[in-house]
């Protein structure tokens, strides 16, 4: 092993892409994530066309994200005791089937609000299992030496899908109708499914649980008893509101700066512009606790600057910097959680991570919305930055915790 490798440098994202199975998996994830955003455009339009209101859209979000909050820990225990590849074959197949069911309902004219909510809820349940399994499957594909670049590339996937998905969805909605948006999403899962069927990574040997309840409790106790892991999971939960594009930016654009819908779109684009270099910077070397602590404090500062922005130029600059530091921080924290967790408990730790982000989004988004209505968008956004900084300061010593003896 070279000196650079010993220092924790894994060659950046290109090192992960040189692993052929991961290269194809990466391409498939871009396709499926963009397909998911394409379907989101259609579903939102359908609800609005049925004279939907804010409450109905809120219930849709709760149906999509609520299962992760409720089932994330159970999903982590499931992943620790079964092969990730087998689980992902099932989840990708179920995603395809659910989208095809929605497509058939739209084409036949039988689609309505509550059946759509039921399909969204079923998709959310599958997602609660798929999300942590997918993150650990990356480790199975590339190994610990290249996981830093691989995890940061996942943030690239997310931000590419936020650009490609709505663009494709908007074009299809205008030219072919919502059913085609849903069909494209159903077909998008075929690419990752093909990778799963073709490549068979060895993965981590699985143990058989004594029982799901005791397995979950052991995972929670393990994550909570390790100060570094506990602090990183709390950091993910505190940062969750930043990754809700429909929360702060539309309020800042319309209520504070009176920019309208175009200003909202511009703020989203600026966050995405900052996020891409943030993801690439995260891939440059294996992260450390002090680095993540610094990034958390920088993210909190950028949010505070944006919230107090006296002029548009300051808001725009702060939004770009927030995109860079927050994505860099969350990608680095995700990587460190996986590397520091004991291999036999990694699924349960990542289950706790997905409960924190995105599982807490329904709760944190509602809380932030209430604060914004009562005290204004600037105060709500500033408190989001303060929460991140407080976790960083409160876990100051935890960030320099030495690796645990059994860590991966």
KETI-606572 format. One record per atom (N, C-alpha, C, CB): residue in one letter; x, y, z. Coordinates in steps of 0.2 Angstrom, whole numbers, plus 5000, padded with zeros to 4 digits. Glycine has a CB too. Layout:
<pts>
AXYZ
...
</pts>
This chain:
<pts>
X500449945000
X500050005000
X500450065000
X499550005006
X500350114996
X500750174995
X500650225001
X500650214989
X501150265002
X501050315007
X500450355007
X501650365007
X500250375000
X499650414999
X499050375002
X499550434992
X499050315000
X498450275002
X498450275010
X498450204999
X499050265013
X499050265020
X498750325023
X499750245023
X498950385020
X498650445022
X497950455022
X499050505019
X497650405018
X496850405018
X496650435011
X496650455023
X497050445006
X496850465000
X496750404995
X497450514996
X496050404992
X495850354988
X495850364981
X495250324991
X496150414979
X496250434971
X495650464969
X496250364968
X495150494973
X494550534971
X494050484967
X494850584966
X493550524964
X492950484962
X493150444956
X492450534959
X493750464952
X493950424946
X494150354948
X494450454942
X494450344954
X494650284957
X494050234957
X495050284964
X493550254960
X492950214961
X492650194954
X492350254965
X492650244949
X492350234942
X492850184938
X492350294938
X493450174941
X493850124937
X493650054939
X494550134939
X493250044944
X492949974946
X492349964941
X492749974954
X492349924937
X491849914931
X491149904934
X492049864927
X491049864939
X490349854942
X490049924945
X490349804947
X490549964948
X490250024951
X490150074945
X490750054956
X490550074940
X490450114934
X489750104931
X490950104929
X489550044930
X488850034928
X488350044933
X488849954925
X488450034939
X487950044945
X487850124945
X488250024951
X488450164944
X488350234945
X487950264939
X489050264944
X488050234933
X487650254927
X486850234928
X487850224921
X486750174931
X486050154932
X485750194938
X486050084934
X486150224943
X485850264948
X485650334945
X486350264954
X486050354941
X485850424938
X485250414934
X486450444933
X485150354930
X484550344927
X483950344931
X484650284922
X483950294937
X483450284941
X483250344945
X483550224945
X483750384948
X483650444952
X483250494947
X484250474955
X483550504941
X483150554937
X482450534935
X483550564930
X482350464934
X481750444933
X481250454939
X481750364932
X481550444945
X481050464951
X480850534951
X481450444957
X481350584949
X481150654949
X480650664944
X481750694948
X480750624938
X480250634932
X479550614935
X480450594926
X479450564938
X478850544941
X478550594946
X478850474944
X479050614950
X478750664955
X478450724952
X479350694959
X478750754946
X478450804942
X477650784940
X478850824936
X477550724938
X476950704936
X476450694941
X476950644932
X476650664947
X476250654953
X476050724956
X476550614958
X476450774956
X476250834959
X475750874954
X476850884960
X475850864948
X475450894943
X474750864943
X475650894936
X474750794944
X474050764945
X473650784951
X474150684945
X474050794956
X473650814962
X473350884962
X474150814969
X473750924959
X473550994958
X472950994953
X474151044955
X472950954948
X472450954943
X471850924945
X472650914937
X471850894951
X471250864954
X471050914960
X471350794957
X471250974959
X471051034964
X471351014970
X470251034964
X471950994970
X472350974977
X472551044980
X472950934975
X472651034987
X472851094991
X473551074994
X472351114996
X473751124998
X474351115002
X474351055006
X474551175006
X473751045010
X473750985014
X473750915010
X473050985018
X473450915005
X473550855001
X474250844998
X473050854995
X474550894996
X475350884994
X475750865001
X475550954991
X475550895006
X475950875013
X475850805014
X475650925018
X475250775013
X475050705015
X475450665010
X474350695014
X475550685004
X475950654999
X476650645001
X475950684992
X476950705004
X477650695006
X477750655012
X477850765008
X477250655017
X477250615023
X477150535021
X476650625027
X476750525015
X476750455013
X477450435010
X476150445008
X477750475007
X478350455004
X478950445009
X478550514999
X478950495014
X479550495018
X479450465025
X479750565019
X478750465027
X478650435034
X478850365035
X477850435035
X478750315030
X479050245031
X479750245033
X478950205025
X480150285030
X480850285032
X480950305039
X481250335028
X480650355042
X480650375049
X480450315054
X480250435050
X479950275052
X479650225056
X479950155055
X478950215054
X480250145049
X480550075048
X481250075047
X480150055042
X481550135047
X482350135045
X482750085050
X482550205046
X482550085056
X482950045061
X482849975059
X482850055068
X482249955058
X482049885056
X482449865050
X481349875056
X482449915045
X482749895038
X483449885039
X482649955033
X483749925044
X484549915045
X484649845047
X484749965050
X484249825052
X484349755055
X484249705049
X483849745060
X483749715045
X483649665039
X484249665035
X482949695035
X484549725033
X485049725029
X485749695032
X485249795027
X485749695038
X486349665042
X486349585041
X486449685049
X485749555040
X485649485041
X485449455034
X485149475046
X485449495029
X485349465022
X485849495017
X484549475020
X485949465011
X486349495006
X486049555003
X486449435001
X486449605003
X486249675000
X485949664993
X486749725001
X486349624989
X486149614982
X485449584981
X486749574979
X485349534985
X484649504985
X484149554987
X484649444989
X484249594992
X483749644994
X483649694989
X483949675001
X484149714986
X484149764980
X483749744974
X484849794979
X483849674972
X483549654967
X482749654968
X483749574965
X482549634974
X481849644976
X481549714976
X481749614983
X481949764979
X481749824979
X481649864972
X482249874984
X482149844968
X482149874961
X481549844957
X482849864957
X481449784958
X480849754955
X480149784958
X480849674956
X480149794964
X479549824967
X479449894965
X479549814974
X479949934964
X479949994962
X479649994955
X480650034962
X479849954950
X479649944944
X478849924943
X480049894940
X478749884948
X478049854948
X477549914950
X477949794952
X477749944955
X477250004958
X477250054953
X477550034964
X477750074949
X477650124944
X477250104938
X478350144942
X477350044936
X476950014931
X476150014933
X477149944929
X476049994939
X475350004942
X475050074941
X475349974949
X475450124943
X475250184943
X475150204935
X475750234946
X475550184931
X475550204924
X474850174921
X476150174920
X474750114923
X474150074921
X473450114923
X474050004923
X473550134929
X472950174932
X472850244928
X473050184940
X473350274927
X473250344923
X473050324916
X473950374923
X473350284913
X473150264906
X472350244906
X473550214903
X472150204911
X471450184911
X470950234913
X471450114915
X471250284916
X470750334919
X470550324926
X470250344914
X470850274929
X470550254936
X470950284941
X470550184937
X471450324940
X471950354945
X471550414949
X472550384942
X471650414955
X471350464959
X471750474965
X470550444962
X471550524970
X472050544975
X472250484980
X471750594979
X471750454983
X471950404988
X472250344985
X471350384991
X472150314979
X472550264977
X473250284975
X472250234970
X473350344973
X473950374972
X474350374979
X473950444969
X474050394984
X474350404991
X474550334993
X473850434996
X474150284991
X474250214993
X474950184989
X473650164992
X474950204983
X475550184979
X476150214982
X475450194972
X476150284983
X476650324986
X476850294993
X476450394987
X476450274997
X476550245004
X476950175003
X475950235008
X476750134998
X477050074997
X477750084994
X476650034991
X477850134990
X478450154987
X478950174993
X478450204982
X478650214997
X479050235003
X479250185008
X478650285007
X478850135008
X479050075012
X479650035009
X478450025013
X479650025002
X480149994999
X480750034999
X479949984991
X480750104999
X481250154999
X481650145006
X481050224998
X481250135011
X481550135018
X482050075019
X480950125023
X481950025015
X482349965014
X482949975009
X482049905013
X482750005003
X483150014998
X483750064999
X482850034992
X483650115003
X484050175004
X484750145007
X483750235007
X484650125013
X485250095017
X485650045013
X485150075024
X485249995010
X485549935007
X485949965001
X484949885004
X485650014997
X486050044992
X486650074994
X485650094988
X486650104999
X487350145002
X487850095004
X487150185008
X487650035007
X488149985009
X488349945003
X487849945014
X487949934998
X488049894992
X488649924988
X487449894987
X488749994989
X489250034986
X489950004989
X489150104986
X489949994995
X490549974999
X490649904997
X490449975006
X490149864995
X490249794993
X490649794986
X489649754992
X490449844982
X490649854975
X491449874975
X490249894971
X491549924979
X492249964978
X492749944984
X492150034977
X492449924989
X492949914995
X493049974999
X493549884993
X493349975005
X493450025009
X493950075006
X493750005016
X494450055002
X494950104999
X494650154995
X495450064996
X494050134991
X493850184986
X493150214988
X493750154979
X492950194994
X492250214996
X492150284997
X492050185003
X492650324998
X492550404999
X492350434992
X493250435001
X492750414987
X492550434980
X491850414978
X493050414975
X491650344980
X491050324978
X490450354982
X491050244980
X490550374988
X489950404992
X489850474989
X490150404999
X490450504988
X490350574985
X490050574978
X491050614985
X490150524974
X489850524968
X489050514969
X490150464964
X488850484974
X488150474975
X487850544976
X488050434982
X488150594979
X487950664979
X487850694972
X488350704984
X488350674968
X488350694961
X487750674958
X488950674957
X487550604959
X486950574956
X486350614959
X486850504959
X486250634965
X485750664968
X485650734964
X485750674975
X486150774963
X486050834961
X485950834953
X486750874962
X486250784950
X486150774943
X485350764942
X486550724940
X485150714946
X484450704945
X483950754946
X484250644950
X484150804951
X483750864952
X483750914946
X484050904958
X484250904941
X484250944935
X483850904930
X484950964933
X484150844929
X483850804923
X483150784924
X484350744922
X482950754930
X482250734931
X481750784930
X482250714938
X481750844933
X481250894931
X481250914924
X481350954936
X481850924921
X481850944914
X481450894910
X482550954912
X481650824910
X481350774907
X480550774908
X481650704908
X480450774915
X479750774917
X479350834914
X479650774924
X479550894914
X479250944911
X479150944904
X479651014913
X479650914900
X479550904893
X479050854892
X480250884890
X479050794895
X478550744894
X477850764896
X478750684898
X477850804901
X477150824904
X476850864899
X477250854910
X477250914895
X476950954890
X476750924884
X477451014889
X477150874882
X477050844875
X476750774875
X477750834872
X476750734880
X476550664880
X476050654886
X477050614880
X476050694891
X475650684897
X475950644903
X475050644895
X475650644909
X475950624915
X476050544915
X475450634921
X475650504911
X475750434911
X476450424908
X475250404906
X476750454903
X477350444901
X477950464906
X477550484894
X477850514910
X478350524915
X478350464920
X478150584919
X477850434921
X477850374926
X478150314922
X477050354928
X477950304916
X478250244912
X479050254912
X477950244905
X479250314911
X479950324911
X480250304917
X480150394909
X479950324923
X480250304929
X480250224930
X479850334935
X479750194928
X479650124928
X480250094925
X479050094926
X480350114919
X480950084914
X481650104917
X480850114907
X481650154921
X482350184923
X482650134928
X482250244926
X482250094932
X482450044936
X482749984933
X481950024941
X482649974927
X482949914923
X483649914923
X482649904916
X483949974922
X484749984922
X485049954928
X484950054921
X484849984934
X485249954940
X485049884942
X485049994946
X484449864940
X484249794940
X484649744936
X483549784938
X484849764930
X485349734926
X486049724929
X485349764919
X486249774932
X486849774935
X486849724941
X487149844938
X486349724945
X486249684951
X486249604949
X485649694955
X485949594943
X485849524941
X486549504938
X485349524935
X486949544935
X487549524931
X488149524936
X487649574926
X488249564941
X488749564945
X488649534952
X489049634946
X489049494955
X488949464961
X489549474966
X488849384960
X489549534969
X490049554974
X490049504980
X490049624976
X490549494983
X490549444988
X490249474994
X491349424990
X490249544995
X489949575001
X490249545007
X489149555000
X489849565013
X490049555020
X489649495022
X489949615024
X489949445025
X489549385027
X489049405032
X490049335031
X488449375032
X487949395036
X487849345042
X487249405032
X487549375047
X487449335053
X486649325054
X487749365060
X486449275057
X485749265058
X485549295064
X485549195057
X485049335064
X484849375070
X484449325075
X484349435069
X484549345082
X484149305087
X483349325086
X484349325094
X483249395084
X482549415083
X482649485081
X482249415090
X482149515077
X482149575074
X482249635080
X481549595070
X481849625085
X481849675090
X482449685094
X481249655095
X482749625096
X483449625099
X483949655095
X483649555102
X483949635088
X484449655083
X484349735082
X484249625077
X483749765082
X483749835082
X483949865088
X482949855080
X483849845094
X484049875100
X484749875100
X483749835106
X485049815098
X485849815098
X486149865094
X486049745096
X485849875088
X486049925083
X486049995086
X485749915076
X485450015089
X485350075091
X485850085097
X484650085094
X485950035102
X486350045107
X487050055105
X486349985112
X487250015100
X487950025097
X488050095094
X488049975092
X487650115090
X487750185087
X487750245092
X487150195082
X487250235097
X487250285102
X487750285107
X486550285106
X488050225108
X488650225113
X489350245110
X488650155116
X489350255104
X489950275100
X489850355099
X490150245094
X490250395103
X490150465102
X490150495095
X490650505107
X490650465091
X490750495085
X490150475080
X491350465081
X489950415080
X489350395076
X488750425079
X489250315077
X488650435085
X488050475088
X488050545085
X488050475095
X488650575085
X488650645083
X488550655076
X489350675085
X488850605072
X488750605065
X487950595063
X489150555061
X487650555066
X486950545065
X486550605067
X486650485069
X486650635072
X486350695075
X486450755070
X486550715082
X487050755067
X487250805062
X486850795056
X487950805060
X486750735054
X486250725048
X485550745049
X486350645046
X485350735055
X484650755057
X484550825057
X484450725063
X485050865060
X485050935060
X485150965053
X485650965065
X485450935049
X485550965042
X484950945037
X486150935039
X484550905039
X483950875035
X483550935032
X483550835039
X483350985035
X482951035032
X483351075026
X482851095037
X483951075026
X484351105020
X484251065014
X485051105022
X484051005014
X483950965008
X483250955007
X484250895009
X482851005009
X482151005007
X482051065003
X481651015014
X482051054996
X482051114991
X481451154991
X482251094984
X480851124994
X480251154994
X480051195000
X479651104992
X480551195004
X480451225011
X480751305011
X480851185016
X481351315012
X481651385013
X481651425007
X482351375016
X481851395001
X481951434995
X481351464992
X482351394990
X480851434992
X480251464989
X479951524994
X479651414988
X480051515001
X479851565005
X480351625005
X479851535013
X480951615005
X481451675004
X481351704997
X482151645004
X481251664992
X481151704985
X480551744985
X481151644980
X479951714988
X479351754987
X479151804993
X478751704987
X479251784999
X479051825004
X479551875006
X478951785010
X480251865005
X480751905007
X480951955002
X481351865010
X481151914996
X481451954990
X480951964985
X482051924988
X480351944985
X479851954980
X480051934973
X479552024981
X480351874972
X480651854966
X480151814962
X481251824967
X479651784965
X479151744961
X479451674960
X478951774955
X479151634956
X479351564954
X480051564951
X478851534950
X480151614947
X480851604943
X481351614948
X480851664938
X481251654953
X481851664958
X481951604962
X481651724963
X481351564964
X481451504967
X481851454963
X480651474969
X481651454957
X482051404952
X482751424952
X481751404945
X482951484952
X483651514952
X483951494958
X483651584951
X483651494964
X483951474970
X484151404971
X483551494976
X483651364968
X483851294968
X484351274963
X483151254965
X484451314957
X484951304953
X485651324956
X484851344946
X485651374960
X486251394963
X486451354968
X486151464966
X486051324972
X486251274977
X486551214973
X485551244981
X486251194968
X486451134964
X487151144961
X486051114958
X487251214959
X487951224956
X488451224962
X487951304953
X488251244968
X488751234973
X488851164975
X488551284979
X488351124975
X488351054977
X488851014973
X487651024977
X488851024967
X489250974963
X490050984965
X489250994955
X490351044965
X491051044967
X491051024975
X491351114967
X490551034979
X490551004986
X490650924986
X489951024989
X490250894981
X490350824981
X491050804979
X489750794976
X491250834974
X491950814971
X492450834976
X492050854965
X492450884980
X492950894985
X492950844991
X492850964988
X492350824992
X492250764997
X492550704995
X491550754998
X492650694989
X492950634986
X493750634986
X492750624979
X494050684988
X494750694987
X495150654992
X494950764988
X494950644998
X495250605003
X494750575008
X495850645007
X495050525012
X494550495017
X494450545022
X494950435020
X493850555024
X493650615029
X493850595036
X492950625029
X493950655040
X494150645047
X493550685051
X494850675048
X493550665057
X493050705061
X493150775062
X493150675068
X493850805063
X493950875063
X493750905057
X494650885065
X493850875051
X493650905044
X492850915044
X493850865039
X492550865046
X491750865046
X491550925051
X491450795048
X491850925057
X491650975062
X491751045059
X492050975068
X492351055055
X492451125052
X491951135046
X493151125049
X491751085042
X491251095037
X490551105040
X491251035033
X490451075046
X489751095049
X489751165051
X489651045055
X490251185054
X490251255057
X490251305051
X490951275061
X490651285045
X490551325039
X489851335036
X491051305034
X489551275036
X488851265033
X488351315038
X488651195033
X488451305044
X488051345048
X488151425047
X488151335056
X488751445046
X488951515045
X488651535038
X489651525045
X488751495033
X488451505026
X487651515026
X488651455021
X487351475030
X486651475031
X486451545034
X486351415035
X486751565040
X486651625043
X486751685039
X487051635049
X487251685035
X487451735030
X486851745025
X488051725026
X486651685022
X486051685018
X485451715021
X485951615015
X485251695027
X484651715030
X484651785032
X484551675037
X485251815033
X485251885035
X485451925029
X485751895040
X485451895023
X485651935017
X485352005016
X485651885011
X485652055015
X485352125014
X485152135007
X485752175017
X485552095003
X485452104995
X485452034992
X485952154992
X485152034986
X485151974982
X485751944981
X484751984975
X486251984979
X486951964978
X487251924983
X487452014976
X487151944990
X487351904996
X486951844996
X487251955002
X486251844995
X485851784995
X486151734990
X485151794994
X486251754984
X486451704979
X487151674980
X486551744972
X487651714983
X488251694985
X488251644991
X488751754986
X487851664996
X487751625001
X487451555000
X487351655007
X486951554995
X486651494993
X487151444989
X486051504988
X487551474985
X488051434982
X488551404987
X488451474976
X488751444991
X489251414997
X488951365001
X489551475001
X488251375003
X487951325007
X487851265003
X487251355008
X487751264997
X487751204993
X488451164993
X487551214985
X488951204993
X489651174993
X489751144999
X490151224991
X489751185005
X489951155011
X489451105014
X489951215016
X488751105013
X488351055016
X488350995012
X487551085015
X488450995006
X488550925002
X489250895004
X488450934994
X489750935004
X490450915006
X490350885013
X490950975006
X490050915018
X489950895025
X489550825025
X489550945029
X488950825021
X488550765022
X488850705019
X487850775019
X489250715013
X489550655010
X490150635014
X489850685003
X490450675017
X491050655021
X490750625027
X491450715023
X490250645030
X489950615036
X489650545035
X489450655039
X489350535029
X489150475027
X489650425026
X488750485020
X490250445023
X490750405022
X491050375029
X491350435018
X491150425033
X491450415040
X491050365044
X491650475044
X490450375044
X489950325047
X490050255045
X489250345046
X490050245038
X490150175035
X490850145037
X490150175028
X491350195037
X492050165039
X492150155046
X492550215036
X491850185050
X491950175058
X491450125061
X491850245061
X490950105057
X490450055060
X490749985059
X489750065057
X490649945064
X490849875064
X490449845058
X490649835070
X490849805054
X490449775048
X489849735049
X490949725044
X489849705055
X489249665056
X488649705058
X489349615061
X488749775060
X488249815062
X488149875057
X488349845069
X488449875052
X488449925047
X487749945044
X488949915041
X487349895043
X486749905041
X486249935046
X486349835039
X486349915052
X485949955057
X486150025058
X485949915064
X486750035058
X487050105058
X486750145053
X487750105059
X486750115046
X486550155041
X485750165041
X486750125034
X485450115044
X484750125045
X484550185050
X484450055049
X485050195055
X484950255059
X485050315055
X485450245065
X485550315051
X485750365047
X485150385042
X486350355042
X484850335039
X484250355035
X483650375039
X484050295031
X483550355045
X483050385049
X483150455050
X483050345056
X483850475051
X484050545053
X483950585046
X484750555055
X484150555041
X484150595034
X484050545029
X484750635033
X483450535025
X482950585025
X482350575030
X482650595018
X482350525035
X481750505038
X481450565042
X481950455043
X481850605045
X481650655050
X481350715046
X482150685054
X481350715039
X481150775035
X480450795036
X481250755028
X479950745036
X479250765038
X479150805044
X478850705038
X479550785049
X479450825056
X479850885055
X479750775061
X480450885053
X480850945053
X480551005048
X481550935051
X480250975043
X480051025038
X479351055040
X479850985031
X478951015044
X478351045047
X478551095052
X477950995050
X479051085056
X479251125062
X479551195059
X479851095066
X479951185054
X480251245050
X479751285047
X480751225045
X479251255044
X478651295041
X478251335046
X478251245038
X478151295052
X477751335058
X478151395060
X477651285064
X478851385061
X479251445063
X479251495058
X479951415064
X479351475051
X479351525046
X478651565046
X479451495039
X478151535047
X477451565047
X477451615053
X476851515047
X477651595059
X477651635065
X478151695065
X477751595071
X478751675063
X479251725064
X479651755058
X479851695069
X479451725052
X479751745046
X480251695043
X480051805046
X480351685036
X480751645033
X481551655035
X480751645026
X481751715036
X482451725038
X482551695045
X482551805039
X482151695050
X482251665056
X482251595056
X481651685061
X481751565052
X481751485051
X482351465048
X481151465047
X482651495043
X483251475040
X483851485044
X483351515033
X483851535048
X484451555052
X484451495058
X484351625056
X483851475060
X483851425066
X484151355063
X483151415068
X484051345056
X484251285053
X485051285054
X484051275046
X485351345052
X486051345052
X486351345059
X486251415049
X485951375064
X486151375071
X486151295074
X485651415076
X485651255072
X485551185074
X486151145072
X484951155071
X486451155066
X486951125063
X487651145067
X487151135055
X487751205068
X488251235072
X488251205079
X488351305072
X487751205082
X487651175089
X487851105090
X486951185092
X487651065085
X487850995085
X488650985084
X487550955079
X488951025080
X489651025079
X489951045085
X489851075073
X489751105089
X490051125095
X489951075100
X489751195097
X489351045101
X489151005106
X489550935106
X488450985106
X489750915100
X490150855099
X490850865097
X489850815093
X491050925100
X491750945098
X492250885099
X491951005102
X492250855105
X492750805107
X492650735103
X492750795114
X491950725102
X491750665098
X492050665091
X491050655098
X492150715088
X492450715081
X493150695081
X492350785078
X493550695087
X494250675087
X494250605090
X494650725090
X493750565091
X493750505093
X494150455089
X493050475094
X494650415092
X495050365088
X494550315085
X495550335092
X494750285079
X494350225076
X494250175081
X494750195070
X493650145081
X493450085086
X493850025083
X492750075086
X494049985088
X494449925086
X494149885081
X494549885092
X493449875080
X493149835075
X492949865069
X492649795078
X493049935069
X492849975063
X493049945057
X493050045064
X492649965051
X492849935045
X493249975041
X492249925041
</pts>
